[in-house]
Every structure is written in C-alpha cells, then in structure tokens.
Amino acid sequence: MYQVLIAAFLFLIVTESAHAGQRQDIFRHAKAATVLIVGTDDSTHSISLGSGFFIDASGLLVTNAHVLEESSRLYVYVLDREIYAAPEVVAVDSDVDLAVLRVPNTWADPLTLAADPTPEGTEVIAVGYPRITDILNMGFTLHATSIPAMVSGLVQGQSRTNGRAIDFIQTTGLLNFGNSGGPLVQSDSGEVAAMVVTTVPYLERAKDSQGVAIGSVMMKSGISYSIPAPAIRQWLAANHLSPSPFPRAPFQPPPSNSAKPEADRAFATGYLLQTMAMVLHTDADLLKLAIRHYGVAAELRPEAPWIVRNLGLAYSALEQWDKAVQAYSKAMALAPDDAELLADAAVAQQRSGLADEAATLSQAALSSTRLKSAVSAEMAGRLNADSAK
C-alpha cells in the first residue's frame, strides 16, 4: 500500500515538473519570437511603438497596420538586441488592421497560428512591449513582457475603414499601450490564438469630499480585443503570404551573436533612446539615458567601434564636444578607415576649437571616400569586362 502511495506521489511530482517546464518553454519561445516595432516621423516629430511576431523562419512577421501607418521610418528590434532599420513592408491592410514585414533575420523560431477558433475560458498570455517609454525612462534595458489573460469569447465588431462585420476575440487582462500587434499565445499549446488590436479604457470621474466632480481620470477596464488566428491565416492566404511549412521541434534558446549578449541589449536600448530623442526635438533626458546604456555596452564590448561611435553622436547632439572627441578617438582607433566616422570626428574637433586636427581628419575622410569610390569603380569595371567575355 505504501509503495503504491509513494509511486503515485512521485508520479504527480514528475508530471507537475514536466508541465511547469513546458509552460516555461512556451513563455520563452513566445517572448523570443515577439519583436518591438518603432515607427518615426521626423516631419510631425511623432513616434509609434508596437509589437509584432514571427510566423515564418525566413523572417516574415505580422503586426497591426496602425503600428506602421503615418511613419516615415521603421525599426524592428529582435531578441531585444538586434536592430533592423528599414524592414521590407510586404503588405498593409488598413481595413482589417493587418500588416506584414520581413527582416533578414539571423535567427527566427516562429510561432504557429492556430487553425481553429480558441474556446472561451482558454488561458492565454499577451506578449509584447507595453508602456515601453515608461520602462526606458526608468533606466531598464529593453525587454518583452508577458501578461496573463483569459479568452472571454468571440464577439462581432467592424473593420476600421469599411465598417464590415468581422469577428474579434475578447479577453480579460490588463493589457497596455504597446501590446498592439503582439500575439495572444495559448498557455497550454503555445499556438497563437490571436493578435492584440486594442484595449478598452474608460473615464472615472473624480469627486471631492462634498461629492462635487473635480475631473476625470483615464482608467483601464481590463478588456481587450484581438484578431483571431484563423482570420489572420485566411488573410495571409488571400495575399499569398502563407507561412512556409517547416517541421516543429522543441524550442531552443536563440544563439547569441556575441559573447556579451547583455552588451548588445544595452546598445539596442541606447539606440532606441537616441532615436526617440532625435525625433522629439533632441530630448536631453533621453540622450543622457542613451549615453548611460552606451557606456555599459562599451565596457562590456570594448572592441566594438559602433558602440563608442554612437556614444560620440549622442554627446555631439548634447553639444558636449570634448566628450564627443574622446568617444570618436576610441572609435577611430578601432576603425581608422571609416570615412563617416572620420567626418563626424572632424566636426567634433572643429567645435572643440581644434581646427588643425579637424582639417587633418576632414582630409582623411575625403581620401577614404575617394579610395572607396575608386575601388568600387574598379570592381564595377572588372564585372563589366567579365560580362563582355
């Protein structure tokens, strides 16, 4: 009898441990496959922040159309440390609020879109980058967030521009600005149930001790709406963008491109802050935060010239020319033939009052540019000659 009880107890422990491990893998996979999408518009000095997720091993990812609209430049942050500027915009449909991007991803373990509607009562996690501006202002490095939620059922709504009747999944859970375009992942299977579209706020009237209204406060209702995965699959198929089939395997953590992934994460955070700062009229506070993250990255990866070069650019934007010169000097020691770096350093030298040094660097930058142009012309000539044979 005791042996049976002990065996049953051990079975429960092993089963529970295996379930917990599977759940952790689902969470890690979902976060690794979810990206931050940043859109900027220099003319209006506006920034759009949203999420997206990979659906294809070739780098195909989906998001909301409203995350991309009215942006002149786009950036995709993968694994919180890889930055892809100007991703390919494959398709945008404002009516159903869906869009597809492609990046030349070095690593992508995509998520699977569920083929069937997700039943009411299913536990899900919303993965994305909510309130990323708050996180950055508090000094944290870039990271995705998982929020537990519950599927409340299927409801009928209307499309954005044409007002067509379409279905949405309603969920309960405190999602925030920035979750748009991110996946709702089923906690048990790891499949994508839907893509988050919007959360529902409401105004709570504030009153004084006498009961007189003194204002209103925007609150979160805890109710959100998402585009069901089967509808996304149908839209992709209609646009000839169905994900390429591939054998599913247990999730493996992504390989790091360097021995210091935390350095790459710090650099990516600094880059994002610097991008936001330049769009927002050279915001000094954001630039100072960017400098702090660049400093951390430079300490961890002293051999990377692009880190100290961006540090120099940030100091230059703050017109701290002496510090910019120091940063550029370190970068030039690592990349002495970089024409753009030499030109940036020359400007900093000039603004620091080092006219002779600035002139020398300007001449070096010009010579480097001419050398590259000559090499490019020679290579083009050789290719044309080979083609003529």
N, C-alpha and C positions, 0 to 999 in steps of 0.2 A: 504493500500500500504506500509506504513512504517513498519507495523507489519511483512509483508512478507519479506521485505529487512532485518529487524533485525534477523528474523528466519534464512534466508539464510546466513547472516554473521556469526551467532553463529554456524550454521552447518559447515561452512568452517573452523572455528577455532577449533571445536571439532575434525573434520576429520583430519586436519593437525596435531593436537596434538597427536592423536592416531597413525598416520603414523610415527611421529617422535619417539614416544615411542617404536613402533615395530622395527624401524630401530636401536634404541639403544640396544634393547634386542638382535637383530641379531649380532651386533658388540660384545656385552659382551659374548654371547654364543660362538661365533667363537674364541674369544681370550681365553676363559676358556678351550675350547676343544683342543687347539693347544699347543704342547709341544716343549721344546728345547731338542735336542738330541746332546750329546757330545761324540765324539769318540777320544780316545787317543792311541798312540803307543809309548811306552817307548823306544823301540829299535831305532826308527828313530826320536824320540823327536818331533812328529807331532801331531797336534790337528785338528779334523774335527768338524765343527759346522753346524748344520742344524735344520730343523723343522719337525714336524710330527703332525698328528691329530687323535683323537679317532673316530672310526667308529662303535664301539660296546661297550655296557655297561659293558662288562666283563673285559675291559682293553685292547682290541685289537686296535692297531693303525697302520697307514700306513705312509710310508716315501719313500724317494728315496734310491735306493740301493747304490748310490755313497756316501751317507752320512755315511754309515756303513762300506764300504769297506776299507781295509787296517788299521783297528782299532783293537787293541787287547783288549781294554776295552771300555765299553759303559755306559753312564749315561743318564737317562731321567729325566727331570725337569718338574713336573706337577704343574700347578697353580702358577708357579714361586716360590714355597716354599716347595714342596715335592720332594725328591731326591730318585730315584730308580737306584741302581747300578746293573750291570749285568742283564739287562732285557732279557727275553726269546726271542731269534731270531726264529721266526716261519717260515719265508720264505724269500728268497732273489732271485731276478731275475735280473742279471746284464744287460741282453739284453734289457728289457723294462724299466729298471731303477726303479723297484718297490721292496719294502721290507715291511714285516710285523713284528712288535714287539708286545709283550704282557707284561704288568706290572700288579702286584696285586693292581690295583688302588682302593683307598678308596672312590673315587668319580669320576664318569665319565658320563657326559651328551654328548653322541657322536653326531657328525654331520652326516647328511644324504647325501649320494652320489646321485646326480641327475641321473635319469634313461634315460633321453633324452638329446641329444646334446644342448648346450647352444647357443641361437641365437646370431648372430652378432649384436653388439650395446648394449648388456646387460651390465649394470653396475655391477662390482664385487669389492670385497676387497680382497687383498692378506694379509694373516695373518701369522706372523712368527717372527723370531728373526734376522733381518738383521743388519749387522755391530755390532754384539753384543760385539766384542772386543773393538770397539771404545767407546761404551756405558759404559762398565765396567771400562775402563781406565779413563773415565771422572768422576767416582765415583758414578754413578747412580746404583740403585738396579735393579735386574733382572726384565724385563717386556717384554711382547709381543707388537708388533707394527702392526697396520692396515694401509694399503696403498690402496687408491682408484685406480682403473684401469678400462679399457674398453675392452670388447671382440672384437677383430678385425676380427675374422673369423677362420675357420678351414683350416689348411694347412697340406700338406703331407711332412713328413721327413723320417728319417730312424732310426732303432733301434741301440743301442750303439755298440753291438758286432757282430751281424749277418748282419747288414745292411738291414734288412727287411723294407719294406714300411709301415709306421704307421702314424696315424694322431696326430696332436698336435693342441691345441688352442693357437692362437697368441693373446697377449694382449698388450695394450699400458699403460704405467705407470712406474714410476721409482722404480723398484724393485732392491734389492741389494743382495750381497753375504749373505747367511744365510736364505733367503726365500725358498731355495730348500727343498722340502718335505712338505711345508706348503700348506694349502688349498686356493683355489680361491673360495670365497663364494659369491653367488648371493645376491645383496643388498636388493632385494625385498622379496625373499622367504627364504633365509637362507640356501638353499641347496648348496652343494659343486659342483661347475661347473667343477673343475679340480684340479690337483696337480702341483704346480710350479716345473719346472725342471731346467730351465736355463734362464739367462738374456744375452742380446747381447751387449758386449762392442765394442768400436772402438777406433782407434788411431787418435788423432787430432795432426797434425804437427804444431809445434810452430816455428815462424819466428821472426827474429829481425827487427829493423826499416828499414833495407835495403831489407827486403824480403828474407833473407837467412835463410834456415832451421837450427834451433839450437837444435832440439829434438822433441820428441813426448810425448803426454800426453794421458793416458787411460781415456776414457770418457764413460758415459752411454748413450745408444741410446734410452732408454725408451721403448724398445721392448723386450718382454719375451715370453717364450713358456712353455706350461703346458700339462700334460697328461689328456685327457678328462675323466670325471667321468664315463661315460658308459664303457670306455675301462678298467678302474680300477675295475669296478663291474664284467666285464667278466673275468678278470684275477683272481680276488678273487674266483669266482665261479669255475674256472678251477682248482684252488688249494684247493677247498673245504673249503674256508675261508669266505664264505658269512656271513655278519653280522647277528647276531641273531635278529629276528623281535621283536619289542617292541612298545608299544603304545606311540606316540608322545604327549608330554604335553608342555605347555608354559614353557620357560626356567626359571629356578630359580637359583639365585646366589649360588655357591657352599658353603657348610657349612665349617666353619673354624675348624681345628683340635685343635686350642688353642684359648685362649682369646687374644693372641697377634699375629695375622697373619703377621703383619709387622716385628715382630722379626724373624719369620720363613723365611720370604723373605730375610731379611738381612743375616741370617745364610746361606741360599741357595746360595746367591751371594758370600759370603765369601768362601764357599766350592768350588764353581766353580773357583774362582780366585786362590785358593790354589791348586786345581787340575791342572790348567793350568801352574801355577808357577813351580810345581814339574816336570812336563813333559818338560818344557822349561829350563832345567838346573838350577832349583831353582832360578827363576827370582825374584830378591829382590823387585822390584817395585810392582809386582803383589802380593807378600806376604804382603807387607805393606798395600796395599788396602784391602786384605783379613782380616788383623788384625783390620782395621778400622770398617769393616762391622761386624766382630765377636764381637767387643766391643759394637756396637749398640745393637746387638741381646742379649748380656749378660746383658745389662742394662734393657732391656725390659722383659727378662725372666731369672731372677737370679736363678731360681730353676732348670734350665736345665744343667746337668753336661756335656753333649756332646758339648755344646757351648764353655765353658771355656776349655774343653779338647782340642778341635780343635785350640783354641787360643794358648794353650801351644805348640801344634805341630807346629804352624806357627812361634812362637818365637824360637822354637828349630831349625827349618830349617834355621832361620837367625842367629843361634848361639847366641841369646840373652838369655843366660841361666838363669840369675836372674829373668827375666820377665817370662820365661817359668816355673820356680819353683813356682812363685806366682800364675800363672794360674792353674797349676796342683794341688796346695794346695787347691784352691777353689773347683776344680772338685772332689778331694778326700773327701772333707767334705760332698759332696752331694752323692758320690758313693764310699764309703770306701772299698768295696769288689770287685771292678773291677780290675781283675788281669792285664789286658793290660794297664790300666791307671796307676796302681802302678809301672809297669815296665817302662813305659815312664817317670814317675816322678823320678824314681831311676836314670835313665840316666841323666836327667837334674840336679839332686842333685850332681851326680858324677862330671859332667862337671863344676859345680859351686864351686867345691872344698869341698863339704860337704860329705866326704867319709863315715862317720859313719851313717848319715841319709840315704845315698844311700844304704848302706848294709842292714839297717833295712827294707827299702821299698822293696828291692830285695827279702828278706826273706818272707815278707808279700805277695808279688806277687806269689812266689813259693808255699807258703802254700795255697793261694786262688786257684791256679791252681790245686793242688793236691786234695783239697776239692771238687772242681767241678768234677774232674775225678772220685773221689770216689763215689760221688752222682750219676753221670751218670752210673757208673758200677753197682751200687746197683739197680738203676731203670731198667737197662737192665736185670739184674738177676731176678727181680720181674716179668718183662714181659715174660721172657723165662719160669719161673715157672708157671705163669698163663696159658701160651700157652700149657704147658705139661699136665695140668689138664684135 
